[in-house]
Amino acid sequence: MNRYGYGFQGTGCYYDKTRAAVLDLQRANGIRDSGILGPKTWAAAYSGVAPR
């Protein structure tokens, strides 16, 4: 997500900021916007459409 401009630090925690970024990514890639980091969302994080 940092390559998309989010600037996250690796904390291992799922904060509100993280959830918002995941939802942005899901919406940009036609994935049901659940906020859950499933296989489709992980794939989009590496090779999907940028959310912004």
Biopython code that builds the backbone (N, CA, C, O; Angstrom):
import numpy as np
from Bio.PDB.StructureBuilder import StructureBuilder

atoms = [
    (1, "MET", "N", (0.819, -1.191, 0.000)),
    (1, "MET", "CA", (0.000, 0.000, 0.000)),
    (1, "MET", "C", (0.867, 1.261, 0.000)),
    (1, "MET", "O", (0.420, 2.326, -0.426)),
    (2, "ASN", "N", (2.089, 1.139, 0.472)),
    (2, "ASN", "CA", (2.951, 2.316, 0.463)),
    (2, "ASN", "C", (3.241, 2.804, -0.949)),
    (2, "ASN", "O", (3.409, 4.004, -1.162)),
    (3, "ARG", "N", (3.304, 1.897, -1.914)),
    (3, "ARG", "CA", (3.543, 2.348, -3.284)),
    (3, "ARG", "C", (2.357, 3.136, -3.825)),
    (3, "ARG", "O", (2.488, 3.847, -4.821)),
    (4, "TYR", "N", (1.207, 3.015, -3.179)),
    (4, "TYR", "CA", (0.031, 3.795, -3.548)),
    (4, "TYR", "C", (-0.070, 5.088, -2.743)),
    (4, "TYR", "O", (-1.050, 5.824, -2.864)),
    (5, "GLY", "N", (0.944, 5.365, -1.921)),
    (5, "GLY", "CA", (1.001, 6.628, -1.210)),
    (5, "GLY", "C", (0.443, 6.637, 0.205)),
    (5, "GLY", "O", (0.227, 7.710, 0.769)),
    (6, "TYR", "N", (0.205, 5.464, 0.795)),
    (6, "TYR", "CA", (-0.382, 5.438, 2.132)),
    (6, "TYR", "C", (0.630, 5.648, 3.254)),
    (6, "TYR", "O", (0.257, 6.144, 4.317)),
    (7, "GLY", "N", (1.885, 5.290, 3.058)),
    (7, "GLY", "CA", (2.928, 5.562, 4.047)),
    (7, "GLY", "C", (2.760, 4.821, 5.364)),
    (7, "GLY", "O", (2.938, 5.410, 6.430)),
    (8, "PHE", "N", (2.423, 3.549, 5.307)),
    (8, "PHE", "CA", (2.248, 2.761, 6.526)),
    (8, "PHE", "C", (3.587, 2.303, 7.098)),
    (8, "PHE", "O", (4.552, 2.094, 6.363)),
    (9, "GLN", "N", (3.628, 2.153, 8.400)),
    (9, "GLN", "CA", (4.744, 1.521, 9.093)),
    (9, "GLN", "C", (4.308, 0.115, 9.448)),
    (9, "GLN", "O", (3.133, -0.104, 9.744)),
    (10, "GLY", "N", (5.216, -0.838, 9.427)),
    (10, "GLY", "CA", (4.880, -2.226, 9.729)),
    (10, "GLY", "C", (4.669, -2.461, 11.213)),
    (10, "GLY", "O", (5.612, -2.770, 11.940)),
    (11, "THR", "N", (3.426, -2.313, 11.664)),
    (11, "THR", "CA", (3.118, -2.516, 13.086)),
    (11, "THR", "C", (2.453, -3.857, 13.342)),
    (11, "THR", "O", (2.484, -4.367, 14.462)),
    (12, "GLY", "N", (1.847, -4.435, 12.300)),
    (12, "GLY", "CA", (1.113, -5.671, 12.476)),
    (12, "GLY", "C", (-0.289, -5.454, 13.021)),
    (12, "GLY", "O", (-1.016, -6.418, 13.263)),
    (13, "CYS", "N", (-0.675, -4.203, 13.215)),
    (13, "CYS", "CA", (-2.007, -3.881, 13.745)),
    (13, "CYS", "C", (-2.918, -3.395, 12.616)),
    (13, "CYS", "O", (-2.465, -2.770, 11.657)),
    (14, "TYR", "N", (-4.180, -3.690, 12.749)),
    (14, "TYR", "CA", (-5.188, -3.317, 11.761)),
    (14, "TYR", "C", (-5.999, -2.152, 12.320)),
    (14, "TYR", "O", (-7.038, -2.341, 12.952)),
    (15, "TYR", "N", (-5.499, -0.947, 12.072)),
    (15, "TYR", "CA", (-6.140, 0.263, 12.586)),
    (15, "TYR", "C", (-7.204, 0.772, 11.615)),
    (15, "TYR", "O", (-7.351, 0.241, 10.514)),
    (16, "ASP", "N", (-7.940, 1.797, 12.025)),
    (16, "ASP", "CA", (-8.955, 2.411, 11.162)),
    (16, "ASP", "C", (-8.346, 2.898, 9.847)),
    (16, "ASP", "O", (-8.961, 2.773, 8.788)),
    (17, "LYS", "N", (-7.145, 3.448, 9.922)),
    (17, "LYS", "CA", (-6.438, 3.926, 8.732)),
    (17, "LYS", "C", (-6.174, 2.759, 7.765)),
    (17, "LYS", "O", (-6.289, 2.908, 6.548)),
    (18, "THR", "N", (-5.822, 1.612, 8.323)),
    (18, "THR", "CA", (-5.577, 0.427, 7.506)),
    (18, "THR", "C", (-6.865, -0.022, 6.841)),
    (18, "THR", "O", (-6.882, -0.309, 5.644)),
    (19, "ARG", "N", (-7.930, -0.083, 7.601)),
    (19, "ARG", "CA", (-9.229, -0.515, 7.058)),
    (19, "ARG", "C", (-9.684, 0.406, 5.937)),
    (19, "ARG", "O", (-10.192, -0.063, 4.918)),
    (20, "ALA", "N", (-9.509, 1.703, 6.113)),
    (20, "ALA", "CA", (-9.898, 2.659, 5.075)),
    (20, "ALA", "C", (-9.106, 2.419, 3.789)),
    (20, "ALA", "O", (-9.664, 2.496, 2.694)),
    (21, "ALA", "N", (-7.818, 2.131, 3.914)),
    (21, "ALA", "CA", (-6.977, 1.864, 2.752)),
    (21, "ALA", "C", (-7.410, 0.572, 2.061)),
    (21, "ALA", "O", (-7.456, 0.508, 0.832)),
    (22, "VAL", "N", (-7.725, -0.448, 2.843)),
    (22, "VAL", "CA", (-8.178, -1.726, 2.278)),
    (22, "VAL", "C", (-9.491, -1.525, 1.532)),
    (22, "VAL", "O", (-9.659, -2.054, 0.433)),
    (23, "LEU", "N", (-10.411, -0.782, 2.101)),
    (23, "LEU", "CA", (-11.678, -0.508, 1.430)),
    (23, "LEU", "C", (-11.465, 0.264, 0.131)),
    (23, "LEU", "O", (-12.112, -0.031, -0.874)),
    (24, "ASP", "N", (-10.565, 1.250, 0.139)),
    (24, "ASP", "CA", (-10.236, 1.996, -1.081)),
    (24, "ASP", "C", (-9.718, 1.050, -2.160)),
    (24, "ASP", "O", (-10.131, 1.128, -3.317)),
    (25, "LEU", "N", (-8.814, 0.160, -1.770)),
    (25, "LEU", "CA", (-8.226, -0.792, -2.705)),
    (25, "LEU", "C", (-9.278, -1.745, -3.261)),
    (25, "LEU", "O", (-9.307, -2.019, -4.461)),
    (26, "GLN", "N", (-10.133, -2.242, -2.390)),
    (26, "GLN", "CA", (-11.184, -3.154, -2.841)),
    (26, "GLN", "C", (-12.120, -2.468, -3.824)),
    (26, "GLN", "O", (-12.459, -3.046, -4.857)),
    (27, "ARG", "N", (-12.529, -1.283, -3.531)),
    (27, "ARG", "CA", (-13.446, -0.557, -4.415)),
    (27, "ARG", "C", (-12.812, -0.266, -5.767)),
    (27, "ARG", "O", (-13.476, -0.364, -6.800)),
    (28, "ALA", "N", (-11.541, 0.088, -5.767)),
    (28, "ALA", "CA", (-10.844, 0.405, -7.012)),
    (28, "ALA", "C", (-10.672, -0.828, -7.901)),
    (28, "ALA", "O", (-10.499, -0.709, -9.114)),
    (29, "ASN", "N", (-10.722, -2.010, -7.288)),
    (29, "ASN", "CA", (-10.465, -3.236, -8.028)),
    (29, "ASN", "C", (-11.679, -4.133, -8.178)),
    (29, "ASN", "O", (-11.545, -5.299, -8.549)),
    (30, "GLY", "N", (-12.865, -3.604, -7.893)),
    (30, "GLY", "CA", (-14.092, -4.363, -8.086)),
    (30, "GLY", "C", (-14.255, -5.545, -7.144)),
    (30, "GLY", "O", (-14.936, -6.520, -7.460)),
    (31, "ILE", "N", (-13.618, -5.445, -5.980)),
    (31, "ILE", "CA", (-13.735, -6.495, -4.963)),
    (31, "ILE", "C", (-14.780, -6.034, -3.961)),
    (31, "ILE", "O", (-14.819, -4.860, -3.595)),
    (32, "ARG", "N", (-15.637, -6.964, -3.512)),
    (32, "ARG", "CA", (-16.657, -6.591, -2.527)),
    (32, "ARG", "C", (-15.976, -5.887, -1.355)),
    (32, "ARG", "O", (-15.038, -6.429, -0.770)),
    (33, "ASP", "N", (-16.434, -4.699, -1.011)),
    (33, "ASP", "CA", (-15.772, -3.882, 0.010)),
    (33, "ASP", "C", (-16.154, -4.326, 1.418)),
    (33, "ASP", "O", (-17.082, -3.806, 2.037)),
    (34, "SER", "N", (-15.397, -5.311, 1.894)),
    (34, "SER", "CA", (-15.636, -5.889, 3.214)),
    (34, "SER", "C", (-14.621, -5.419, 4.243)),
    (34, "SER", "O", (-14.878, -5.489, 5.444)),
    (35, "GLY", "N", (-13.475, -4.944, 3.786)),
    (35, "GLY", "CA", (-12.399, -4.578, 4.696)),
    (35, "GLY", "C", (-11.563, -5.767, 5.129)),
    (35, "GLY", "O", (-10.624, -5.617, 5.910)),
    (36, "ILE", "N", (-11.896, -6.946, 4.627)),
    (36, "ILE", "CA", (-11.173, -8.166, 4.977)),
    (36, "ILE", "C", (-10.055, -8.397, 3.969)),
    (36, "ILE", "O", (-10.257, -8.248, 2.764)),
    (37, "LEU", "N", (-8.880, -8.759, 4.463)),
    (37, "LEU", "CA", (-7.734, -9.006, 3.588)),
    (37, "LEU", "C", (-7.712, -10.449, 3.118)),
    (37, "LEU", "O", (-6.936, -11.267, 3.612)),
    (38, "GLY", "N", (-8.579, -10.747, 2.153)),
    (38, "GLY", "CA", (-8.629, -12.082, 1.577)),
    (38, "GLY", "C", (-7.686, -12.188, 0.388)),
    (38, "GLY", "O", (-6.968, -11.237, 0.079)),
    (39, "PRO", "N", (-7.683, -13.338, -0.281)),
    (39, "PRO", "CA", (-6.766, -13.568, -1.403)),
    (39, "PRO", "C", (-6.896, -12.556, -2.544)),
    (39, "PRO", "O", (-5.885, -12.143, -3.112)),
    (40, "LYS", "N", (-8.104, -12.157, -2.882)),
    (40, "LYS", "CA", (-8.288, -11.182, -3.969)),
    (40, "LYS", "C", (-7.710, -9.823, -3.592)),
    (40, "LYS", "O", (-7.111, -9.141, -4.424)),
    (41, "THR", "N", (-7.894, -9.435, -2.333)),
    (41, "THR", "CA", (-7.380, -8.144, -1.882)),
    (41, "THR", "C", (-5.861, -8.159, -1.837)),
    (41, "THR", "O", (-5.224, -7.184, -2.236)),
    (42, "TRP", "N", (-5.270, -9.247, -1.358)),
    (42, "TRP", "CA", (-3.809, -9.361, -1.351)),
    (42, "TRP", "C", (-3.268, -9.273, -2.773)),
    (42, "TRP", "O", (-2.276, -8.586, -3.016)),
    (43, "ALA", "N", (-3.907, -9.960, -3.708)),
    (43, "ALA", "CA", (-3.457, -9.915, -5.105)),
    (43, "ALA", "C", (-3.552, -8.493, -5.652)),
    (43, "ALA", "O", (-2.652, -8.037, -6.358)),
    (44, "ALA", "N", (-4.629, -7.797, -5.333)),
    (44, "ALA", "CA", (-4.806, -6.419, -5.799)),
    (44, "ALA", "C", (-3.758, -5.497, -5.194)),
    (44, "ALA", "O", (-3.334, -4.537, -5.836)),
    (45, "ALA", "N", (-3.341, -5.777, -3.975)),
    (45, "ALA", "CA", (-2.319, -4.948, -3.328)),
    (45, "ALA", "C", (-0.993, -5.018, -4.077)),
    (45, "ALA", "O", (-0.218, -4.062, -4.066)),
    (46, "TYR", "N", (-0.734, -6.145, -4.724)),
    (46, "TYR", "CA", (0.524, -6.322, -5.443)),
    (46, "TYR", "C", (0.433, -6.010, -6.925)),
    (46, "TYR", "O", (1.410, -5.560, -7.524)),
    (47, "SER", "N", (-0.736, -6.244, -7.529)),
    (47, "SER", "CA", (-0.793, -6.058, -8.982)),
    (47, "SER", "C", (-2.105, -5.450, -9.469)),
    (47, "SER", "O", (-2.424, -5.531, -10.655)),
    (48, "GLY", "N", (-2.857, -4.850, -8.570)),
    (48, "GLY", "CA", (-4.143, -4.278, -8.957)),
    (48, "GLY", "C", (-4.071, -2.827, -9.347)),
    (48, "GLY", "O", (-2.993, -2.251, -9.498)),
    (49, "VAL", "N", (-5.235, -2.251, -9.504)),
    (49, "VAL", "CA", (-5.395, -0.837, -9.831)),
    (49, "VAL", "C", (-5.179, -0.007, -8.573)),
    (49, "VAL", "O", (-5.679, -0.346, -7.501)),
    (50, "ALA", "N", (-4.438, 1.071, -8.713)),
    (50, "ALA", "CA", (-4.188, 1.959, -7.573)),
    (50, "ALA", "C", (-5.499, 2.575, -7.094)),
    (50, "ALA", "O", (-6.314, 2.993, -7.917)),
    (51, "PRO", "N", (-5.721, 2.640, -5.778)),
    (51, "PRO", "CA", (-6.970, 3.168, -5.256)),
    (51, "PRO", "C", (-7.112, 4.668, -5.357)),
    (51, "PRO", "O", (-8.205, 5.188, -5.136)),
    (52, "ARG", "N", (-6.075, 5.370, -5.675)),
    (52, "ARG", "CA", (-6.177, 6.821, -5.756)),
    (52, "ARG", "C", (-5.807, 7.310, -7.121)),
    (52, "ARG", "O", (-5.835, 8.514, -7.374)),
]
sb = StructureBuilder()
sb.init_structure("model")
sb.init_model(0)
sb.init_chain("A")
sb.init_seg("    ")
for serial, (resi, resn, name, xyz) in enumerate(atoms, 1):
    if name == "N":
        sb.init_residue(resn, " ", resi, " ")
    sb.init_atom(name, np.array(xyz, "f"), 0.0, 1.0, " ", f" {name:<3s}", serial, name[0])
structure = sb.get_structure()
